[in-house]
């Protein structure tokens, strides 16, 4: 005899993390990824783009912190979060964000390749820590998967590389071929991570929660705009002498796509796990 699981309390959208949390995750990943992309592109050597990333990257991260602080009941007590850095990923995110800002500021005082490498490593850790924050919310089925930190890390690299293409294109010069090669390599790897997330678990609550990302129009739009179309543009830019506007368009799609991905993860599929019974049997009392 087989029984069908019964949802005693159905899944419901979480309401704790709203738009300010989305802004924090989006800007934090963008700022961290931009610094890493600029540092790798400059081969850890000083240059105008890396100088820009040294202040814009931390500025984006700090702007995300300010945004999420507006969601707190007492934002002026936000520094107390650091007291739980040993146990809380939210505390670790704040600590890593502050360290990232300090190390990037030192770029203007004592520039050195070793310092830039350390700053980039902290930026990567910050992006992964944001994913770990989401992963630690075990009550949300779509977030409770071990691959979530990797998803956030891959998204940060994609959006950061996209912002690098935008900045270099806006500066008026031709986009270097190695940037396009980076797009050709990064986007397929990031797409593999995203698809790995969508198929990570066969738990019914997870499958139901992420169905929109696998089968709905938002998921198709995200895969097309953030991965497929920019990759095709990069391939064309490698093969043909295209204007700088093409890589810039690819960069804009990469940034916008990852911002949209953060919104989808937090607001669209962030539903509380249903309370389920393996089976429910009713017994009729004899009269």
C-alpha positions as CSV (number, residue, x, y, z in Angstrom):
1,X,0.0,0.0,0.0
2,X,1.4,3.4,-1.0
3,X,0.7,6.8,0.5
4,X,1.0,10.2,-1.0
5,X,2.6,12.9,1.1
6,X,0.2,15.6,2.4
7,X,1.2,19.2,2.9
8,X,-0.4,20.1,6.2
9,X,1.0,23.7,5.8
10,X,1.7,24.5,2.2
11,X,4.8,26.4,1.0
12,X,4.5,30.2,1.4
13,X,6.8,33.1,0.2
14,X,9.3,34.2,2.8
15,X,8.8,37.8,3.9
16,X,11.9,38.4,6.0
17,X,14.3,39.2,3.1
18,X,12.8,41.7,0.6
19,X,14.2,44.2,-1.9
20,X,17.0,45.6,0.3
21,X,18.4,42.1,0.7
22,X,18.3,41.6,-3.0
23,X,20.2,44.9,-3.5
24,X,22.8,43.8,-0.9
25,X,23.4,40.4,-2.6
26,X,23.5,41.9,-6.1
27,X,25.8,44.9,-5.3
28,X,28.0,42.9,-3.1
29,X,28.6,40.2,-5.8
30,X,29.0,42.9,-8.5
31,X,31.6,44.9,-6.5
32,X,33.6,41.8,-5.5
33,X,33.5,40.3,-8.9
34,X,34.5,43.6,-10.6
35,X,37.6,43.9,-8.5
36,X,38.6,40.3,-9.2
37,X,38.0,40.6,-12.9
38,X,40.0,43.9,-13.1
39,X,42.8,42.4,-11.0
40,X,43.1,39.3,-13.2
41,X,42.8,41.4,-16.4
42,X,45.6,43.7,-15.2
43,X,47.7,40.7,-14.0
44,X,47.8,42.3,-10.6
45,X,49.6,45.3,-12.0
46,X,48.5,48.9,-11.5
47,X,46.4,50.5,-14.2
48,X,43.4,52.9,-14.6
49,X,40.8,50.1,-14.6
50,X,42.2,48.4,-11.5
51,X,42.4,51.8,-9.8
52,X,38.7,52.3,-10.6
53,X,37.9,48.8,-9.3
54,X,39.8,49.6,-6.1
55,X,37.3,52.2,-5.1
56,X,34.1,51.2,-7.1
57,X,34.2,47.6,-6.0
58,X,34.2,48.4,-2.2
59,X,31.7,51.2,-2.8
60,X,29.2,48.8,-4.3
61,X,29.7,46.4,-1.4
62,X,29.2,49.1,1.2
63,X,26.2,50.4,-0.7
64,X,24.7,46.9,-0.4
65,X,25.3,46.9,3.3
66,X,23.6,50.3,3.7
67,X,20.6,48.9,1.7
68,X,20.2,45.9,3.8
69,X,20.6,47.9,7.0
70,X,17.4,49.8,6.1
71,X,15.6,46.5,6.4
72,X,16.7,46.1,10.0
73,X,14.6,47.3,12.9
74,X,17.6,49.1,14.5
75,X,20.2,49.7,11.8
76,X,22.5,51.7,14.1
77,X,23.2,48.5,16.0
78,X,24.4,46.8,12.8
79,X,28.1,46.6,14.1
80,X,27.0,44.2,16.8
81,X,26.7,41.6,14.1
82,X,30.5,41.4,14.2
83,X,30.3,39.9,17.7
84,X,29.1,36.6,16.2
85,X,31.7,36.2,13.4
86,X,32.6,32.8,14.7
87,X,29.1,31.3,14.2
88,X,27.2,33.6,11.8
89,X,27.7,33.8,8.1
90,X,26.0,37.2,8.1
91,X,28.7,38.4,10.6
92,X,31.4,36.9,8.3
93,X,30.0,38.7,5.3
94,X,30.2,42.0,7.1
95,X,33.7,41.3,8.3
96,X,34.9,40.3,4.9
97,X,33.2,43.3,3.3
98,X,35.0,45.6,5.7
99,X,38.3,43.9,5.2
100,X,37.8,44.1,1.4
101,X,37.3,47.8,1.7
102,X,40.4,48.3,3.9
103,X,42.6,46.3,1.6
104,X,41.4,48.0,-1.5
105,X,42.0,51.4,0.1
106,X,45.6,50.4,0.8
107,X,46.0,50.0,-2.9
108,X,46.3,53.8,-3.1
109,X,48.9,53.9,-0.3
110,X,51.2,50.9,-0.8
111,X,50.3,49.3,-4.2
112,X,51.8,45.8,-4.5
113,X,50.8,42.7,-6.5
114,X,50.7,40.6,-3.3
115,X,48.3,43.1,-1.7
116,X,46.1,42.9,-4.8
117,X,46.1,39.1,-4.8
118,X,45.1,39.2,-1.1
119,X,42.3,41.7,-1.9
120,X,41.0,39.6,-4.7
121,X,41.0,36.5,-2.5
122,X,39.0,38.3,0.2
123,X,36.5,39.5,-2.6
124,X,36.0,35.9,-3.7
125,X,35.4,34.9,-0.1
126,X,32.9,37.7,0.3
127,X,30.9,36.5,-2.7
128,X,30.9,32.9,-1.4
129,X,29.9,34.1,2.1
130,X,26.8,35.7,0.7
131,X,25.8,32.3,-0.8
132,X,26.5,30.7,2.6
133,X,24.1,33.2,4.2
134,X,21.4,32.0,1.9
135,X,22.4,28.4,2.3
136,X,22.0,28.7,6.1
137,X,18.3,29.5,5.8
138,X,17.3,25.9,6.1
139,X,13.6,26.7,6.2
140,X,13.6,27.9,2.5
141,X,13.7,24.8,0.2
142,X,15.2,26.6,-2.8
143,X,18.2,27.8,-0.7
144,X,18.9,24.7,1.3
145,X,21.5,23.2,-1.0
146,X,25.2,22.9,-0.6
147,X,26.0,24.4,-4.0
148,X,24.6,27.8,-3.1
149,X,27.9,29.5,-2.2
150,X,29.3,28.3,-5.6
151,X,26.2,29.8,-7.3
152,X,26.9,33.2,-5.7
153,X,30.6,33.0,-6.5
154,X,30.0,32.2,-10.1
155,X,27.4,34.9,-10.4
156,X,29.8,37.5,-8.9
157,X,32.4,36.6,-11.5
158,X,30.0,36.8,-14.4
159,X,28.6,40.2,-13.3
160,X,32.1,41.5,-12.5
161,X,33.4,40.5,-15.9
162,X,30.4,42.1,-17.5
163,X,31.1,45.4,-15.7
164,X,34.7,45.2,-16.8
165,X,33.6,45.0,-20.4
166,X,31.2,47.9,-19.9
167,X,33.9,50.1,-18.3
168,X,36.6,49.4,-20.9
169,X,34.1,49.9,-23.8
170,X,32.9,53.2,-22.3
171,X,36.6,54.3,-22.0
172,X,36.7,54.4,-25.8
173,X,39.3,51.8,-26.5
174,X,38.8,48.4,-28.2
175,X,38.1,45.5,-25.9
176,X,41.2,43.4,-25.5
177,X,40.9,39.9,-27.0
178,X,41.8,38.2,-23.7
179,X,38.7,39.8,-22.2
180,X,36.6,38.0,-24.8
181,X,38.4,34.8,-24.2
182,X,37.6,35.2,-20.5
183,X,33.9,35.6,-21.5
184,X,34.1,32.5,-23.6
185,X,35.5,30.4,-20.7
186,X,33.6,31.9,-17.7
187,X,30.1,31.9,-19.1
188,X,29.9,28.1,-19.9
189,X,31.4,27.3,-16.5
190,X,29.0,29.6,-14.7
191,X,26.1,28.1,-16.7
192,X,27.2,24.6,-15.6
193,X,27.1,25.8,-12.0
194,X,23.6,27.3,-12.5
195,X,22.3,24.1,-14.1
196,X,23.9,22.1,-11.4
197,X,22.0,24.1,-8.8
198,X,18.7,23.6,-10.7
199,X,19.2,19.8,-10.6
200,X,21.0,19.5,-7.3
201,X,18.2,17.9,-5.3
202,X,15.2,15.7,-6.1
203,X,13.5,16.6,-2.9
204,X,9.9,17.4,-3.7
205,X,10.0,20.8,-1.9
206,X,13.1,21.9,-3.8
207,X,11.8,20.7,-7.2
208,X,8.5,22.5,-6.6
209,X,10.2,25.7,-5.4
210,X,12.6,26.0,-8.3
211,X,10.2,24.9,-11.1
212,X,9.9,28.5,-12.2
213,X,13.7,28.6,-12.9
214,X,13.7,25.4,-14.8
215,X,10.5,25.6,-16.8
216,X,9.1,29.1,-16.6
217,X,9.8,32.1,-18.7
218,X,12.0,33.9,-16.1
219,X,14.4,30.9,-16.1
220,X,14.6,30.9,-19.9
221,X,15.1,34.6,-20.0
222,X,17.9,34.4,-17.4
223,X,19.7,31.6,-19.2
224,X,19.5,33.5,-22.5
225,X,20.3,37.0,-21.4
226,X,23.0,36.3,-18.9
227,X,24.8,33.3,-20.5
228,X,23.8,32.3,-24.1
229,X,23.6,35.7,-25.8
230,X,26.7,37.2,-24.3
231,X,28.7,34.0,-25.1
232,X,27.5,34.2,-28.7
233,X,28.5,37.9,-28.9
234,X,31.9,37.0,-27.5
235,X,32.4,34.3,-30.1
236,X,31.5,36.7,-32.9
237,X,33.9,39.3,-31.4
238,X,36.7,36.8,-31.6
239,X,36.0,35.8,-35.2
240,X,35.0,39.2,-36.7
241,X,36.2,42.8,-36.3
242,X,33.0,44.0,-34.5
243,X,32.7,47.4,-32.9
244,X,33.2,47.8,-29.1
245,X,29.4,48.2,-28.7
246,X,29.0,44.4,-29.1
247,X,31.2,43.4,-26.1
248,X,29.6,46.3,-24.2
249,X,26.1,44.9,-24.9
250,X,27.4,41.5,-23.8
251,X,28.7,43.0,-20.6
252,X,25.4,44.8,-19.9
253,X,23.5,41.6,-20.3
254,X,25.8,39.8,-18.0
255,X,25.4,42.4,-15.3
256,X,21.6,42.7,-15.7
257,X,21.2,38.9,-15.9
258,X,23.0,38.3,-12.6
259,X,21.0,41.1,-10.9
260,X,17.9,39.4,-12.1
261,X,19.2,36.1,-10.9
262,X,19.5,37.5,-7.3
263,X,16.0,38.8,-7.5
264,X,14.6,35.5,-8.7
265,X,16.5,33.5,-6.0
266,X,15.4,35.8,-3.1
267,X,12.0,37.0,-4.1
268,X,10.5,34.7,-6.7
269,X,11.5,31.2,-5.5
270,X,12.3,32.0,-1.8
271,X,9.4,30.0,-0.3
272,X,9.3,28.5,3.1
273,X,9.4,24.8,3.2
274,X,6.0,23.2,3.5
275,X,5.1,21.1,6.6
276,X,4.5,17.6,5.2
277,X,3.2,14.3,6.5
278,X,4.3,11.1,4.9
279,X,0.6,10.1,4.9
280,X,-2.6,11.1,6.4
281,X,-5.2,8.6,7.5
282,X,-8.7,9.3,8.8
283,X,-10.4,6.7,10.9
284,X,-14.2,6.7,11.1
285,X,-15.5,6.2,14.6
286,X,-18.2,3.6,15.0
287,X,-21.6,5.0,16.1
